[in-house]
Amino acid sequence: MISWMQKHNKYLVWTIWVATIGFIGAGSVGWGSLHFGSKATSIAKVGDIEISQQKLNQAYTNLYNRYNQLFQGNFDEKKAKELGLVQQAFASLEVQAKLLNFAKENGIIVTNTEVAKQIKNIKIFQNNGVFDKKAYDTYLQNQHIKNKIFESTLKDDLTIQKTLSLLQIKPLDLEIESIASSMSIADKIDYKVITSDDINISLEEKTLQQYWEKHKEQYITNKIYKLSIIWKEPTDTNNTEEELKQYYNKNSFNFTDNNGKLLNFNDAKEQIQQALALKKLKKDAQLTYIALKKGKITEPTPQNFTINDPIFNKAIWEELQTKDKGNILKPKIVDNKYAIIKIIDIQQPRTKTYKEAKSNVTQDYLNVSKQNALETLANNIVQQLQNHNPKTTDFITLDSIDTFTNLNPQESIKFLQKLFISNKEKGIINLSDKKIVVYNIVNQKLNTLEQNKTNIIKQTVKKLKTDIYQDNLINQLNKKYKTQLYRKGLTK
């Protein structure tokens, strides 16, 4: 899924707005967060629109939560960094700003009445189906968001929705007929699936060394931090029921399940105990930090940690990378306890020796060699497919997912999509670096489409036209409204 999302970032931008409406109550509560500095700081300007640090923080949090839902609660900061979540969040804000410039220029507005109506329709702000001003104010207070900022952000979202709604274009009959014709084609094919398991590669030490010599700059050691860590664990966990309830009433929005749903007091009790214990421990951790800085306590035996070791979260590692040898970080919460971290030494990355890199070199050499050999084998087979015991299908369409042996459903979909847009009677279709399908079309016919499929085609054409209009609009807005960046790391 990670690789798919990286490849399709361009299209994800349309679906990951700040999404104020969709994510109210779904989790700007303790999943993803940024630590870039002051919330009031402008990080960029697009046309006449300033983008604030606070907006980027909110966009990042909402985007993190969206991915966490897609990954069924198994999303983390490592995956966020791999996907370039900061850059995705900023890209969505940049597109928003361009659309807001466009809306302003063309007189597209959202009134305060429309904003108020939308707020009243958000369920988390309702009590027995009726808008509750106290619930609204309490939510924003717990999220540390001012009413004015929230309502301004919501107005921007509604303005964008209204602007994009103007691009909803009905499909023409000719367009529907053209797509329907292509979808009604049925092919009968011979095919053969070949994989990297069909390839044998001999490994020789000299060949591996030559490969390493040519690519050795790719094999680098990790940055190593030698750290001395003082751990401070909570001891005062005998909180009274009244203390726990008071803390919960003030911080209830910080206690949610994996789906972002607020937990009641009883279900959150264990988390409340931990949070309150940490609050009481904070002063002791700060005093220990001061004592360590003054050299009044003995440092624990240092340990080596590879950069981005999961012992610490992304924010801590980012702060460590801004520090030098001998620096001490202020107390950090790690696994429900405080850590006071001192940097003893930093080992910079270097090129690995052949011996150190050999296992990775061997695997990389095998992968590249097998991929090249697989493509060569496929090109040889396609010329005389009938001599290689191919399988023959009945007439197949884009729906024939369960037709092919040795292909899983995802691979079958990918093969069918590529087959039906190809203009070649015979050829090869790469499904991955390790699997290729060689095919030969032996017969074709046209099927009659069912009514339900015709309806699907209409919706598909409508969406396709809307996407094209939106893409063209953004391309024009990119030329018209320029972006000024005030921070590094916002774009790739």
Helices and strands as residue ranges (DSSP letters): H 2-7, H 9-12, G 13-15, H 20-23, E 42-46, E 49-52, H 53-70, H 77-83, H 85-105, H 112-120, G 123-125, E 126-127, E 130-131, H 133-142, H 147-165, H 173-183, E 185-195, G 196-198, H 205-215, G 216-218, E 224-232, H 241-251, G 252-254, H 265-293, E 303-306, H 314-320, E 332-333, E 338-347, H 354-383, G 385-388, E 391-392, G 401-403, H 409-419, E 426-432, E 435-446, H 451-480, E 483-485
